[in-house]
Amino acid sequence: MANKVQSSDPPSATAPAAPSAVRGASLLIALQIASRAATFIANQLLLRFLTAQLLGVATQLEVYYLSVLFFARESLRVAIQRQGGRETKDDSEKKEDKDGKAKKSSSASSSQSAVNLAYVSILLGVLVALLLGQLYLTSINNTTGDDDSGDDDSNPPFLVTSLYLYAIASAVELLSEPAFVVLQLRLQFGARAAAESVATVLRCATTLGAAVLSTRLASASGSGTGLDIGVLPFALGQLAYGVGLLAVYVWFGTGLARRDGFSLLPKRLLSNTKKDDYALQLFDRPTLHLASSMSVQSIVKHVLTQGDTFLVSILSTTTTQGVYALANNYGGLAARLLFQPIEESSRSYFSRLLADDSASRSETGKKTGAKEKSENTTASRAARDLQTLLKLYVLLSLVVTAIGPAAAAPFLGLVTGPRWAASGAAATLAAYVWYIPLLAINGVAEAFVASVATETQVYRQSVWMGGFSAVFAAAGYVCLRVLDGGAIGLVAANGINMACRIVWCLVFIRDYFASRDVSFFGDAASTLMPHPLAVLAAVVTSTAVRRLVPAVSAFAGPVAQITQLVKIAILAVPFLLAV
């Protein structure tokens, strides 16, 4: 029979100190920069061997992998973070003890509850991997009847084998979820940095090693050069990544479990209040309920996030898929390096900062005296922090859109070589630059919404997101089929969809703070909009770059491309000083 751990209410909802949150975000940003730099270098070497068609197939497999992980753990992760930060005043008083034993017991039980919930993600992951894998196999069989013998880039060799490896890799990564969630609750950013760093190094080494080895074997056998094993190096690299994550997270999680008295294996929980607080005496019912209510929104969000890949798979060729994937990889580099860590840290920060306010308002709508003043102070602090983030993103958008489009072609020609010059990737990347600001603003806005939205508001957001997905599909059809815009048309369709999502989030944020007597936008010109001189500097710089820096051919040598990038950088210096 499983051991029983005494459980009480979740840990304290005290607002995180700003310096702690900043340190955590800074560490995640540094981690992303280091890991993406290693991945970037490995990808540059791989691109010398890849064609646009082969990269398109690899992108499809990556979407399968990300879909399995997203559907299995996203809603549970958010629910655990939100429920883990809530505690009433009475609960806090119960935990006070002379020697701190009660507090330690509560911490252990809340950690055990989070660990148990993580096993739901593992079970869901296996089911989703089987379902999506079967759907993908069906689509492959409709194209070719031979599993592993494809002889063109749209159905490369070892495609089905690679699919199986991606499925196994997703299951291996999900096995690290019990340790991850408890380390995340304890704000152990160092453990996450170590895990992702080790995993990234393993993935890069494995992917590149498999590609180089296959090329040498092909050359030795006289069959020519190139990746004759198709996308198999990517699959092997992803499996190595999952193994690395699992090993490091289990190492750190085991040490934390030993110190705090909980287990990384599921254990039964006993409630101090009601017997039905836990399903099967394992899973916290309120958290499960919140996760289930957020699951529909998560599905819609993922379809919207990866909808560009789904849509382009239906409406375009694998060549277009590869071109867009290349532009997305480079154009979205800033989003993965900077915006994603800030988004994750913001979600955790606002969840904890506003947890008491959200919980108490769900219980009663009456606020009086010092408590109301305290909550207004907390809401004002959250509004100022969110305004700061959005203002910084707006200023960053000026820099990106003023310089980025002109730098796209020489940058791409330098890092990928002439192999991709005729694919239209440079023009697509230049268009993608205008999409980056929308990604940034939407990320932090949706992070705030996920931190404070009630179940009713989550359902309402899901309905709106469904409407936006229809807008996205219509825009995609017009841009890809009617206007024949190719990958650039897909960027435009994504921009329309992202703009709709941003408007909804900003309206939600305005109403949220207004209900707490805090004016979020106030004078929008001074709160969020950049200074008029900064806008003027951006316009002047963009015009100067286009006129003073002549475009070079994508087939030009690296010296010409580096020279053009240096000229653009020189023109950017006074602009940055002005901003």
N, C-alpha and C positions, 0 to 999 in steps of 0.2 A: 504494500500500500504506500502511496506517495506520502512524503513528509508534509506536515502542515506548518504553515508560517502564520503567526498572528498578524492580522492586517488592521490598519486604521486608515485614516484619511490621507490624501495626497500631501506631498511636502509643501513647505511654505510658499506662499505666493508673493513674497517680498520682491519688490522691483529690483532688478539687477542694477548694480552700480554702472554708471555710464563708462567709467574707465575700463571696467571688466568687459563690457560689451564691445568696446572699441578694440581692446586687446584681442578678444576672440575673433572679431571680424578681420583684424589685421593679420592674425595668424592664418586664417583661412585664405585670405587674399595672397599672402606669401606662398602658401602651399599650392594654390592654383597656378601661380606664376611659375613656380619651379616644375610642377608636374606637367603643365601644358608646354613649357619650354622643351622638356624632354620628349613629349609626344610630338611636338612640332618638328623637332629635328629628325625623329624617326620617320615621320610622315613625308618630309621633304625627300628623303632617300627613296622611300617607296614610290612616290609620285614619278620618279624617273623611270619606273618600270610599268606603271599603271596606265590604262586607257580610261577615257571618260565612261565607257560602258561598264568596265569592271568596277570602277569606283561607285557607279550607280547601284550595282548589285550588292556591294559591301554596305552601302547605306541602307538598303532594304533590310539586311540582316541585323544591322545595328538598331533599326527601329523596332524590329521584333524583340530584340533583347531589352531595350529600354521600356517597351510596352509591358513586358512581363513584370519587370521590377516596379513600374509605376502602378499598375493595377493591383499588385500584391501588397505594396507597403505604403503608398503615398498617404491615403486617408488615415491609416492607422498611425503613421508617424505624426501627422498634424494633431490627431485626437490625443495621443499620449502626451505631446508637448503641452497642449492646452489644459487637459485635465490634471497633468502633473504639477501645474503651477497654481492650483486653487486650494484655498483652505479658509475656513471660517475662523472667526475670533475664538469661538469655543474650542474648536479643534486645536488651535495653537496653545490655548491654556492647558489642555489635556496633556500636551507633550512636555510641559515644563516639569523638570525633575531635578533634584539636587545633583545627582551624579550623571545626569544626561542619558541614562539607560533608556528611558521612554522615547527620547528623541531618536536615538540610534535604532531602536526597534521599529519606529515608524518609518525611518528612512529605508531600512532593510525591506519592510513589507511593501512600500510603494515601489521600490526597485524590482521586487519579485513580481509585482503586478504588471509592471512594464515588460519584464522578460516573458511572462506568460503570454501577453498579448502579441509579442513578436512572433511567437510560433504560429499564430493565425496567418501572419504574412507568409511564412514558409509553406503552409498548406495551400494557401491561395496561389502562391507562385507556381507550385507544381501543377495545379489544375489549369492555370492560365497558360503555362508553357505548353502543355499538351494540346489545349484548344487552339491557340494561335499557331502552334507548329503544324497542326493538321490542316489548318486553313492555308498556310503558306505552301505546304506540300501539294495541296490540291491545285493551287495556282501554278506551281511548277509543272505538275503532271499535265495541266492543260496546255503548257507550252512545249514540253518534251516528255516523251515516255520513258526516257532513260535516266535513272537517278543521278549517276555520277559521270556520265560520259558526254556531257555537253561539249560541243566543239566550237562554240562561239562565245563572245563576251557576255551576251545576255543570259546564257546558261553555262557558266564556266565549269571546269572540272571540279569535283569534290564539293559541289554546291549543297547537296543534301547532307553530306558528312559535316560540312561547316555549320549547317543549321542545327544538327544534333549537338555539336560542340557548344554552340551559343546557348542552347537550352540547358545543358549541363552547367555552363558557366553562370547562368542566372540562378540556378538552384544553389550552387556553391556560394555565390555572393549573398543570397538570402539566408544562408545558414549563419552568417555573421550578424544578422539583425538583432538577436537577443542581446549581444554584447554592445552593439551600436546604440540601441535606444537608451540603455541605462547610462552609458558614457555621455550621450548627448544630454540627458537630463541633468547630469552632474557637471555639465559644461567642461568636459575633459577634451578641449580642443587639441591638446598635444597628442593624445592617442589617435585622433582622427588624422592629424597631420602625418604622423608616422605611418599609419595604415595606408593612406592614399599614396604617400611617397613610395613606399616599398612596392605597392601594387602597380604603380605607374612604371617604375623601373622594370619590373618583371614583364609587364605587357610590352613595353618598347623593345626590350632585349629579345623576347620570344618572337614577336612579329617580325622584326628586322632580321633576326637570325634565321627564321624559317624561309623568308624571302631570298636572302643571300644564298642559303644552302641550296634551295631549289634551282636558283639561277646557275650556280656552279655545276650542279649535277646535270642540268640541261645542256650546258656548254660542253661538259666532259663527254656526254653521250652523243654530241653532234646534232642535237635536236634544236639548237638555236638558243637564244637568250630570252629572258623574260620569266614572268611568274607563271609557269605552266601548271601550277597547283591551284590556280584561281584565287579565291578569297580565303583559302585555308589558313594562310598566315594570320589574318585578322581574327579568325575563330580561335586559333591556338593562343594568340596574345590575350584575347578576352578571358579565356579560361585561366591563364596565368594570373591575370588581374584579380579574378575572383578568389583564387587560392591565396594570393598575397593578402587581400583584405581579411579573409577568414582567419589566417594565421595570426596576424597582428592584433585584430580585435579580440580574439579569444585570449591571447596573452594578457592584454591589458584588462579585459573584462574579468578573467579569472582572479587576477590580483585584487581588483576592486571587490569582487564577490567574497573573497576570503576575508578581507578586512572588515566589510560591513555586514557579513552574516546572511547573505542570500545566495541563491544558486542560479547558474546560467541554464539549468534544466528546469522544465516546468514543475512547480510545486503547488499544492492546494493552499488556498487562503481562507482564513476565518475572519469574518467581519465582527467588529465590536458593536455594530448597530443592528442591521437587518440581515437575516439569513439569505435574502435574495439579492444582496448587493453584488454577488459574484455568480456568473453562469458556470455551472459544473464545478463550483468552488475553485475556479481557475482564473476566469476572465472578468474584469471589472465591467459591470453592466452599463453604467453611464458612458464609459469610454467606448465600448462596443457600439452603443446606440449612436453616439456622436460620429464615430467612424463610418457607420452604415449610412448615416444621413449625408455625410460628405462624399461618399463613394460615387454617387451619381455625378456630383460636381467634378470629382477627380477624373472620371471617364470623359466628360465633356471637355475638361481642361486639356487632357492628354490628346484627345482627338484634334483640338484646336492647335496645340503645341506642335504635334507631329502631322497635322493635317496637310501641311505643304508637301510632305513626302507621300502621303496617301494619295493626294490629288494628282501630283505629278506622275505617280505610278500608273494612274488610270488614263490621264490625258496626254501623256508624252512618252517619248522613247527613253531607253536607258542612257543614251547620250545626254539628253537634257537633264536627266536625274543626276548624272555625274557632274555636269557643269554646275548645277545648282548646289550640289553637295560641296563642291570645292569652294564656291563663293560663301556658302554658309559656314564652312569650317574656318575660313579666314575672317569673314565679316563678323561671325559670332564669337571670335576669339576674345574680344573685349567683354562680351557678355559672360563668357565662361570664366575668365580670369578675374574680373572685378565685380560685375553685377550679381552673379549667382551667389558668391559668398556673402555679399551685403544683403541680398534678399533673404537668405537663410538665417543670417544673424538678426535681421530686422524682425522676421517672423517670431523668432524665439524671444527677442527683446520686448516687443510690443505685447506678446502673449503674457509675459510675466508682469510687465509694468501695469497693464490694464486688466489683469485677471480678477482682482478683488472687485473692481468696478463692474465688470461684466457679470460676475457671479451674483453680486448683490442686487443688481438691477433685474436679473432673471427671477429673483425671489420676491422682490417688492419694488414698486415704483416710487416709493416715498423716501425722500432724502431730507434730513434736517441737520441743522447745527454744524458742529465741527466735522462730522463725517462728510457732509455735502461739500464743505470747503476743501477738505482733503482730496476728495475725488475730483473736484474742479481743478485743483493744483496738478494732480496726476494727468488729467486730460490735457491741460495746458502744456505740460512738459512733453507729452506725446505729440501734440500738434507742432510744437517748435522743432522737435527732432525730425518729424516727417517733413516739415517744410524745408529744413536744412538739406535733407537728402535730395528732395526734388529740385531745389535750387541748384545744388551741385551738378545734378544730372542735366539740367537745362544748360548750364555753362559748358559742361563737357560736350553737349550736343553741338554747340556753336563751333567748337574746335574740330570735332569729327567731320561735320558736314562742310566746313570751309576748306579743309585740307585733304580729306580722305578720297573724294572722287578722282582728283588729279593724280594721287599717289597710287591708285589701285593698279593701273597697267604696269608701270615699272616694277612695283613690288611683286606682282604675280609673275612677271617675266623673269625676275631675278631668282625667285624661290622655286619655281616649277620648271624653268627652262622653256625652250621653244615648242616642246611636245604639246602643250596646251594652248599655244598661241592662236590657233585657228578655231578653237572651240567656242569662242565668245565668252570665256570665263572672266576676262578683264572687264568687259562692259557690265556683266552681271554683278561683279564685285563692286564696281563703282555705284551701281544702283542700290546695292545692299547697304552701303554706307548710310544712306538716308533712312534706312529701316532700323539702324542701331539705336538711335535715340528713343524710338517707340518701344523697343525691347526693354531699355533701361527703365523708363518711367512706368511701364506696365508691370515690370517685375516687382518693384518696391510697392506700388499701389496695391497689387493683388496680395502681396505678403501682409500688408496691414489688414486688408479685408479678411484674409484667412485667420488672422490673429484675434479678431474681435467679433466676427459675424455670428449671430445666433443661428439655430437650426432653420428657423423660418427664412432668415435672410440668405442662408446657404441655398435653400431650395429656390428662392426667387432668383438668385444669381445663376443657378443652373438653367432655369428657364430662359433667362436672357442670353446666356452663353449658347444655348441651343439655337436661338434666333440669329446670333452672330455667326454661328457655323454655317447657317443657310446663306447669310450674306457672303461669307467667305467662299462657299461653293459657287455661288452665282458669279462673284467677281473672278474667281479662278477660271470658270468656263469662258467668260467673256475675254479675259486676258490671254488665255492659252489657245482656245479654239477659234473664237471670233476674230480677235486681233492678231493671233499667231505671235504672241509676244515671247514665247519660249520661257527661259529661266527668268528673264527680266519681268515678264508678265506675272510670274509666280511671286516675285518680290513685291510687286504692286498689290496683288491680291492679299498678301500677308499684311501689308501696311494698312489696307482698308480695314481688315479684321481687327488688327491691333488697336487702331484708333477707336473703334467701337468699344472695345474692352476698357480702354483707358477712360473714356467718357463715363462709362457706367461706374467704374471704381471711384472717380473723382466726385461724382454725385453722391455715392455712398459715404465717402469720407466727409464731405460737406455736411450731410445730414447727421452723421454720427456725432461730430463735434458740436453741431448746432443744438442737438438734444442735451448737451452738457454745458450749454451756455458759453461755448468757445467758438469764436469766429475763425475758421481755418483759413479761408482765402483772404478775408478782409479786403485790403487794398491789394488786389492781385498784382498790380504793376510793381509794387515795392516788395511784395511777399515772395513771389515766385519768378516773375519775369526778369530777364537780365537787363542791365543798364542799356539805354539806347546807344551809347557810344560803343559798348561791347558788340552790339548787333551791327553797327556801322563798320567796326573793325573787321568783323567776319565777312561782310559783303565785299569790302575793299580787298581783303586778303584773297578771297575766292576768285575775284576778277583778276587780280594781279597774277595769281598762279596760272590761270588759264592763258593769259596774254604773254607773260614773260618767260614761261617755261614751256617750250615747244614739246609736243608729244613725240615720243620715240616709238618705233615699231616694236611689237612684242617679240620679233625675231632679232632685235638688236642685241649686241653683246652685253655682258654684265657691266662693263665700264660705262657705257652710255646710260644704262639703267640706274646705276649707282649715282652717276653725275646728276641725273634728273631728280632723284630722291634728295640729294644734298641741296640742290637749289630750292626745292620745295621746303625743306627744313629751315633754310636760311630765311626765307620769306615768312615762315611761321613764327620765328622768334619775336619780332615786334608785336605780332598779333597776340601771342600768349601774354606778353608783358602788358599789353593794353587791357586784356580781359582781367 
